[in-house]
Structures are given as C-alpha cells and as structure tokens.
C-alpha cells in the first residue's frame, strides 16, 4: 500500500509539482475555468454529477450526499487508478480539489490503496489561488519598458532576454498584443483566472535577486487583467521610455497587420470610432479601401500616441529614463537600453 503522507501547503505543493504530476479531481467545468499549469484533469464527478451531489447535500444533508457520491463514483474507481498509473512519476502523484475536502481525500485514499504515493494540497485549489495572488506582492525588482504603439517593445524584450536579462512577456501570456487590434493572429485568450495561473507560474520561476523587464501595459490586456498587486508594483516601478519616430512605428504596424483582410481591419476601426473620432475613422477606412495601410495606421496612431502620452504625463518624471533610438537593429537597441538603464536607474 502507498505511503500515507501529510497534506502539503501551497508552497510545498508547488515545489513538489516541479517533478511530480498534479491531478485535479474537480469537475470539468471547474478545470476549464482555471487550473494549475500542467495539471491533469481526472474528475471524481462530471459537471452534472457534481450538481446532483450538491443538491443532495443541500436538501438532505451530508450523509445522503455522501451515499449518492459513492453510488456515482463506485463504477469508475478502476478507471481512475488506470489513468493515474499512466501519469505517475516514480509511483507518486499530487492531488487537489477545490477546498481540499472530500473529493481530494477520497481520491487520495483510492490512489494510496492502489499503491501510489499521494499527497494532497491543504486547502485545495482555493488555497493555491490565494497563494499566487499574494506572490505578486513580492518578487524581483521591476523595470518597465515603455514606448508608443509600434515601437517594437515585445521584440526588444526578446532581445533583452537573449542578452541575459530577466524578462516576463505579459502579452505573450495573455495571447494578446494589447491594442484594439491585439487579438489579430493570436490564439484564443485564456480565462482571466487561467491567465493569472499561467502568469504566476512564470513569476514564481524568476530569480528574486535580479530585476525583471515588463512591457508597459494598461490594467487589461484584451479581456484579461493583470493581477492588482502586480499592476500596482508596475505603476510605481522605473520606466525606460524608448522614443521611435512615428514613420518607423507605422511601417512596422503596417507590415504586421497588412496581411489581414481589409474588412477585418475596417471592423476594428469601427469598434474604436467613438475614441478615434468619426472624421479620423472615416479617413482611415478610406485609406484602407485604397490599399494604403500605412496611411491608415498613421491616422490611428494620432489617437494612440495622444492617449499614451497622457498616461505617461501622470507618472513620476524622475522615475522615467528616455532613450531616443537611432539604430534599427533590435540587438543594438537592446544593448543600448541595458547600458543606459544600468547607469540611470
């Protein structure tokens, strides 16, 4: 029989999860809403079964609900063990449910009985969520890379990483480039809960003794939101603002989005027409219809530049390092940013 282990705190659980598979025994709907990155879903109950057990609990109490749960789960026990045997590493797994209650304890008992070493997350997924939200309050020092739309900030972050800097690509985790056009060419965004989970996985892997570079972002990236504790830290962190001529920025954007159907771009302009203004929107759409994406982007940037400069004006000027970029080589730009920021920040 497997060794019975004590419940693990969220910290202990995540440390073990680097080498031991995590089994999430919550219902499929719960798993889809958000789960630990890399976790395997082996639900004790499907969505309908979970609802049925819950109704029994509310109407007739714990004992009746327990008997209904046993009735439902009984025929599936051998299948659960077969699934876990396929994923266990060195005959060990980690298990959690929502609160660390009956579902995880029942499955842990089954797996231990079958000879698999099993540990349970104390407090369940709810404790994990609380832990990761708290984790964003601390961690490495943050440096923000800012610049107006089309400055190539994401590409620069990549080159900073190549040069040995610690980088966290928020837009990459969000599957969105951050503007009204940011979903183009991207896969579907995760749920907000899953975004936070995926982000926390990267955040907790960072070296807390080294600064981490993050791109300047609004609170929301598409439909997901940067966790409040992290966003607050970002707002008070040093900002390295890169200045790139508007023609270069418009050309870069035109290349990125010029491959998409004109009708798709027109629809997106219409969606932001209230902010862009009817006159600007009309001119931009007119240029698109004539095949001049570059001219349309120049008009749109008038709005985005004005909005971004307004946001920058609210920040502490003493916390901003401005770098006017002359080179077009992203590697040279990244080197210059490292050199300049290291002497000024």
TAUR-V696633 format. One record per residue. N is the residue number from 1. RES is the residue in three letters. SS is DSSP state (@ for helix, = for strand, . for the rest). Layout:
n=N res=RES ss=SS
n=N res=RES ss=SS
This chain:
n=1 res=UNK ss=.
n=2 res=UNK ss=.
n=3 res=UNK ss=.
n=4 res=UNK ss==
n=5 res=UNK ss=.
n=6 res=UNK ss=.
n=7 res=UNK ss=.
n=8 res=UNK ss==
n=9 res=UNK ss=.
n=10 res=UNK ss=@
n=11 res=UNK ss=@
n=12 res=UNK ss=@
n=13 res=UNK ss=@
n=14 res=UNK ss=@
n=15 res=UNK ss=@
n=16 res=UNK ss=@
n=17 res=UNK ss=@
n=18 res=UNK ss=.
n=19 res=UNK ss=.
n=20 res=UNK ss=.
n=21 res=UNK ss=.
n=22 res=UNK ss==
n=23 res=UNK ss==
n=24 res=UNK ss==
n=25 res=UNK ss=.
n=26 res=UNK ss=.
n=27 res=UNK ss=.
n=28 res=UNK ss=@
n=29 res=UNK ss=@
n=30 res=UNK ss=@
n=31 res=UNK ss=@
n=32 res=UNK ss=@
n=33 res=UNK ss=@
n=34 res=UNK ss=.
n=35 res=UNK ss=.
n=36 res=UNK ss=.
n=37 res=UNK ss=.
n=38 res=UNK ss=.
n=39 res=UNK ss=.
n=40 res=UNK ss==
n=41 res=UNK ss==
n=42 res=UNK ss=.
n=43 res=UNK ss=.
n=44 res=UNK ss=.
n=45 res=UNK ss=.
n=46 res=UNK ss=.
n=47 res=UNK ss=@
n=48 res=UNK ss=@
n=49 res=UNK ss=@
n=50 res=UNK ss=@
n=51 res=UNK ss=@
n=52 res=UNK ss=@
n=53 res=UNK ss=@
n=54 res=UNK ss=@
n=55 res=UNK ss=@
n=56 res=UNK ss=@
n=57 res=UNK ss=@
n=58 res=UNK ss=@
n=59 res=UNK ss=@
n=60 res=UNK ss=@
n=61 res=UNK ss=.
n=62 res=UNK ss=@
n=63 res=UNK ss=@
n=64 res=UNK ss=@
n=65 res=UNK ss=@
n=66 res=UNK ss=@
n=67 res=UNK ss=@
n=68 res=UNK ss=@
n=69 res=UNK ss=@
n=70 res=UNK ss=@
n=71 res=UNK ss=@
n=72 res=UNK ss=@
n=73 res=UNK ss=@
n=74 res=UNK ss=@
n=75 res=UNK ss=.
n=76 res=UNK ss=.
n=77 res=UNK ss=@
n=78 res=UNK ss=@
n=79 res=UNK ss=@
n=80 res=UNK ss=@
n=81 res=UNK ss=@
n=82 res=UNK ss=@
n=83 res=UNK ss=@
n=84 res=UNK ss=@
n=85 res=UNK ss=@
n=86 res=UNK ss=@
n=87 res=UNK ss=@
n=88 res=UNK ss=.
n=89 res=UNK ss==
n=90 res=UNK ss=.
n=91 res=UNK ss=.
n=92 res=UNK ss==
n=93 res=UNK ss==
n=94 res=UNK ss==
n=95 res=UNK ss==
n=96 res=UNK ss==
n=97 res=UNK ss=.
n=98 res=UNK ss=.
n=99 res=UNK ss=.
n=100 res=UNK ss=.
n=101 res=UNK ss=.
n=102 res=UNK ss=@
n=103 res=UNK ss=@
n=104 res=UNK ss=@
n=105 res=UNK ss=@
n=106 res=UNK ss=@
n=107 res=UNK ss=@
n=108 res=UNK ss=@
n=109 res=UNK ss=@
n=110 res=UNK ss=@
n=111 res=UNK ss=@
n=112 res=UNK ss=@
n=113 res=UNK ss=@
n=114 res=UNK ss=.
n=115 res=UNK ss=.
n=116 res=UNK ss=.
n=117 res=UNK ss==
n=118 res=UNK ss==
n=119 res=UNK ss==
n=120 res=UNK ss==
n=121 res=UNK ss==
n=122 res=UNK ss=.
n=123 res=UNK ss=.
n=124 res=UNK ss=@
n=125 res=UNK ss=@
n=126 res=UNK ss=@
n=127 res=UNK ss=@
n=128 res=UNK ss=@
n=129 res=UNK ss=@
n=130 res=UNK ss=@
n=131 res=UNK ss=@
n=132 res=UNK ss=@
n=133 res=UNK ss=@
n=134 res=UNK ss=@
n=135 res=UNK ss=@
n=136 res=UNK ss=.
n=137 res=UNK ss=.
n=138 res=UNK ss=.
n=139 res=UNK ss=.
n=140 res=UNK ss=.
n=141 res=UNK ss=.
n=142 res=UNK ss==
n=143 res=UNK ss==
n=144 res=UNK ss==
n=145 res=UNK ss==
n=146 res=UNK ss==
n=147 res=UNK ss=.
n=148 res=UNK ss=.
n=149 res=UNK ss=.
n=150 res=UNK ss=.
n=151 res=UNK ss=.
n=152 res=UNK ss=.
n=153 res=UNK ss=@
n=154 res=UNK ss=@
n=155 res=UNK ss=@
n=156 res=UNK ss=@
n=157 res=UNK ss=@
n=158 res=UNK ss=@
n=159 res=UNK ss=@
n=160 res=UNK ss=@
n=161 res=UNK ss=@
n=162 res=UNK ss=@
n=163 res=UNK ss=.
n=164 res=UNK ss=.
n=165 res=UNK ss=.
n=166 res=UNK ss==
n=167 res=UNK ss==
n=168 res=UNK ss==
n=169 res=UNK ss=.
n=170 res=UNK ss=@
n=171 res=UNK ss=@
n=172 res=UNK ss=@
n=173 res=UNK ss=@
n=174 res=UNK ss=@
n=175 res=UNK ss=.
n=176 res=UNK ss=.
n=177 res=UNK ss=.
n=178 res=UNK ss=.
n=179 res=UNK ss=.
n=180 res=UNK ss=.
n=181 res=UNK ss=.
n=182 res=UNK ss=.
n=183 res=UNK ss=.
n=184 res=UNK ss=.
n=185 res=UNK ss=.
n=186 res=UNK ss=.
n=187 res=UNK ss=.
n=188 res=UNK ss=.
n=189 res=UNK ss=.
n=190 res=UNK ss=.
n=191 res=UNK ss=.
n=192 res=UNK ss=@
n=193 res=UNK ss=@
n=194 res=UNK ss=@
n=195 res=UNK ss=@
n=196 res=UNK ss=@
n=197 res=UNK ss=@
n=198 res=UNK ss=@
n=199 res=UNK ss=@
n=200 res=UNK ss=@
n=201 res=UNK ss=@
n=202 res=UNK ss=@
n=203 res=UNK ss=@
n=204 res=UNK ss=@
n=205 res=UNK ss=.
n=206 res=UNK ss=.
n=207 res=UNK ss=.
n=208 res=UNK ss=.
n=209 res=UNK ss=.
n=210 res=UNK ss=.
n=211 res=UNK ss=.
n=212 res=UNK ss==
n=213 res=UNK ss==
n=214 res=UNK ss==
n=215 res=UNK ss==
n=216 res=UNK ss=.
n=217 res=UNK ss=.
n=218 res=UNK ss=.
n=219 res=UNK ss=.
n=220 res=UNK ss==
n=221 res=UNK ss==
n=222 res=UNK ss=.
n=223 res=UNK ss=.
n=224 res=UNK ss==
n=225 res=UNK ss==
n=226 res=UNK ss=.
n=227 res=UNK ss=.
n=228 res=UNK ss=@
n=229 res=UNK ss=@
n=230 res=UNK ss=@
n=231 res=UNK ss=@
n=232 res=UNK ss=@
n=233 res=UNK ss=@
n=234 res=UNK ss=@
n=235 res=UNK ss=@
n=236 res=UNK ss=.
n=237 res=UNK ss=.
n=238 res=UNK ss==
n=239 res=UNK ss==
n=240 res=UNK ss==
n=241 res=UNK ss==
n=242 res=UNK ss==
n=243 res=UNK ss==
n=244 res=UNK ss=.
n=245 res=UNK ss=.
n=246 res=UNK ss=@
n=247 res=UNK ss=@
n=248 res=UNK ss=@
n=249 res=UNK ss=@
n=250 res=UNK ss=@
n=251 res=UNK ss=@
n=252 res=UNK ss=@
n=253 res=UNK ss=@
n=254 res=UNK ss=@
n=255 res=UNK ss=@
n=256 res=UNK ss=@
n=257 res=UNK ss=@
n=258 res=UNK ss=.
n=259 res=UNK ss=.
n=260 res=UNK ss=.
n=261 res=UNK ss=.
n=262 res=UNK ss=@
n=263 res=UNK ss=@
n=264 res=UNK ss=@
n=265 res=UNK ss=@
n=266 res=UNK ss=@
n=267 res=UNK ss=@
n=268 res=UNK ss=@
n=269 res=UNK ss=@
n=270 res=UNK ss=@
n=271 res=UNK ss=@
n=272 res=UNK ss=.
n=273 res=UNK ss=@
n=274 res=UNK ss=@
n=275 res=UNK ss=@
n=276 res=UNK ss=@
n=277 res=UNK ss=.
n=278 res=UNK ss=@
n=279 res=UNK ss=@
n=280 res=UNK ss=@
n=281 res=UNK ss=@
n=282 res=UNK ss=@
n=283 res=UNK ss=@
n=284 res=UNK ss=@
n=285 res=UNK ss=@
n=286 res=UNK ss=@
n=287 res=UNK ss=@
n=288 res=UNK ss=@
n=289 res=UNK ss=@
n=290 res=UNK ss=.
n=291 res=UNK ss=.
n=292 res=UNK ss=.
n=293 res=UNK ss=@
n=294 res=UNK ss=@
n=295 res=UNK ss=@
n=296 res=UNK ss=@
n=297 res=UNK ss=@
n=298 res=UNK ss=@
n=299 res=UNK ss=@
n=300 res=UNK ss=@
n=301 res=UNK ss=@
n=302 res=UNK ss=@
n=303 res=UNK ss=@
n=304 res=UNK ss=@
n=305 res=UNK ss=@
n=306 res=UNK ss=@
n=307 res=UNK ss=@
n=308 res=UNK ss=@
n=309 res=UNK ss=@
n=310 res=UNK ss=@
n=311 res=UNK ss=@
n=312 res=UNK ss=@
n=313 res=UNK ss=@
n=314 res=UNK ss=.
n=315 res=UNK ss=.
n=316 res=UNK ss=.
n=317 res=UNK ss=@
n=318 res=UNK ss=@
n=319 res=UNK ss=@
n=320 res=UNK ss==
n=321 res=UNK ss==
n=322 res=UNK ss==
n=323 res=UNK ss==
n=324 res=UNK ss==
n=325 res=UNK ss=.
n=326 res=UNK ss=.
n=327 res=UNK ss=.
n=328 res=UNK ss=.
n=329 res=UNK ss=.
n=330 res=UNK ss=@
n=331 res=UNK ss=@
n=332 res=UNK ss=@
n=333 res=UNK ss=@
n=334 res=UNK ss=@
n=335 res=UNK ss=@
n=336 res=UNK ss=@
n=337 res=UNK ss=@
n=338 res=UNK ss=@
n=339 res=UNK ss=@
n=340 res=UNK ss=@
n=341 res=UNK ss=@
n=342 res=UNK ss=@
n=343 res=UNK ss=@
n=344 res=UNK ss=@
n=345 res=UNK ss=.
